[in-house]
Amino acid sequence: MHVNRFFPTKVSLIALTTTLLVSPAMAAGNVQTDSVFSTVMVEASPQQVYEAIKMQRQVDPARKQVSYIGAEAVIDENFSGLPVIGSAKCMYKEIESSPRSIEYHLMSSDKFKRFEGCWTLTPLEGGRKTELRLSTYLETGVHVPFARQITNNSVKKDVLRRLGRVKVLAEASSVDVNLTHVKAN
């Protein structure tokens, strides 16, 4: 009976090669399962919320609107205080795909591999209120233990900050102020 002494080595090499080829794919996140999202109720119409999303491009000091053509805005943004990577710069495109949705996709970045997401507006109470949902997926390419959890915790804070800013802007624009002329004595 002939026993091949190299069989275990061949199996080990095949297993190692497969692991090396599969690992990068496994390390990359899945947009469907790894996106971070949150929702806020806004006391304003969907149109006011939509305009507030566009307005926040102008008021966020970390963001700069580079161009706005048709229904597409190119945004240059600097992120600071990020875990593991410190800071990052990226350029992305916001696409106003409908009056109920604004999607964004990474164009370039010095650190991010993927950055994408969507603002979703759902009218409530006959259009007097809006449920605003923001989902974001970020892939930094950093491969450390718990990288996905660390990234998602940071993204969650940013999602909540953006939702809060839009809520304030939209609700401020929906306030009706009755002004009456008061004669001075």
Secondary structure as GFF3:
##gff-version 3
##sequence-region A 1 185
A	DSSP	alpha_helix	7	27	.	.	.	ID=ss1
A	DSSP	alpha_helix	31	34	.	.	.	ID=ss2
A	DSSP	beta_strand	36	42	.	.	.	ID=ss3
A	DSSP	alpha_helix	46	59	.	.	.	ID=ss4
A	DSSP	beta_strand	63	69	.	.	.	ID=ss5
A	DSSP	beta_strand	72	82	.	.	.	ID=ss6
A	DSSP	beta_strand	86	98	.	.	.	ID=ss7
A	DSSP	beta_strand	101	109	.	.	.	ID=ss8
A	DSSP	beta_strand	114	124	.	.	.	ID=ss9
A	DSSP	three_ten_helix	125	127	.	.	.	ID=ss10
A	DSSP	beta_strand	129	139	.	.	.	ID=ss11
A	DSSP	alpha_helix	147	173	.	.	.	ID=ss12
###
